[in-house]
């Protein structure tokens, strides 16, 4: 593949923009990792985000690079990638994240980025620029990730209820206040492992197009891996507080036992998806798990109207960010 002629200044600006998106991803999605543990009163917000940020970064040693490979080489045709496409994708995703954060809507940063890539690539070269196999996996998991979270959250809640059926509510509460620390850490590990790699894939894609990295390499450069994990961890540390209340209490009222089951089901889903190299939404996953926990107790425990409004945000994320990315691509071709 012929390398593009991109100035070092433009390249540096785009890498910085990607890391800004990664920071915002952590900032926007930190609520997913900490909402249950904060809303159940197990941890104070400051302690929860510090723990989540730590385990976001620790994922660098635990989770393989398969998601970065999917984003970097499996979503759009590498021959289409240039600095305008990357600029459009990042700006489209960032703008959508800001809008949804402002209104407290737990949308998916992951799908905003995928939508951004699709919108910018199609704006440049039409639908032939898309790699259907990679995108199909992502689109399928828009449904499967929350469904898996729902099923696993429900099953774990039912198992826990059966195991502790003879225990007093006070004893159960004491046990699961401790166990929820482990489940929250596991969820943060899955969050960092899946989400940081999406930005890695974008930077890797850009470096390959610019000729700074060999396209046959199995992994992105080490500095890309470290900087992306650091950026998402710092974003998580600052926390998207507007979304915590929606995720933690508006969908269903959670107790420590429910928080543990939701986080454990969500963590299992995220780690499985990362193992398979599938970029999934941490927002979709934990929402499905929370709804599953609530529904396993009684259907009326779930505020289905709130859950439904969140689903609508999921539906609109990819087309909305794709449209914004297409506009940003056009602007980029005139200013860069």
Secondary structure, DSSP 8 states (H G I E B T S, - for coil): -------HHHHHHHHHHHHHHHHHHHHHHHHHHHHHHHHTTSS-HHHHHHHHHHHHHHGGGTS-SHHHHHHHHSSB-GGG--HHHHHHHHHHHHHHHHHHHHTT----HHHHHHHHHHHHHHHHH-GGGB-HHHHHHHHHHHHHHHHHHHHHHHHHHHHHHHHTTTS-HHHHHHHHHHHHHHHHHHHHHHHHHHHHHHHHHHHHHHHHHHTSS-TT-SS--HHHHHHHHHHHHHHHHH--HHHHHIIIIIS----HHHHHHHHHHHHHHHHHHHHHT----HHHHHHHHHHHHHHHH-GGGS-HHHHHHHHHHHHHHHHHHHHHHHHHHHHHHHH-
